[in-house]
């Protein structure tokens, strides 16, 4: 879990960090955050729900059962469906939390995007559970503690990052005021 999470974090936040720390271009930073965040959300929903459904429709078409699945077909042939895996759902939540905690101050509309994204993500997950995968078996997931620790680390790191950014901005503001 940790290796994949580190890879995803570098993939999501390294370009943003480069623009913020090295180039120091706020307009470019805002544009990059908006584009990376929204494209990442749309990409995840498409690969989670749309792509598996299209592949299953193609397989049904090849086997002569038609393109669209009906409920009876899904109940009669659960072996044709993929197994439910909650890793990507946890990864989505942690990545979105990282965006909001660390970068919400740069683009405040990110919070509204997150709400809208979560609305569509919930519907996408329902669609995915109903038409693209087998029903998950009830039970406690084994790796919740790892995800909880990860969210705590992101929360504390985001708080520390926001304190550093606020003190840097306050110092710049005081310098401008004393110069004027």
Helices and strands as residue ranges (DSSP letters): H 2-17, I 18-23, H 26-45, I 46-50, H 51-62, H 71-76, G 78-80, H 87-103, H 110-131, H 144-179
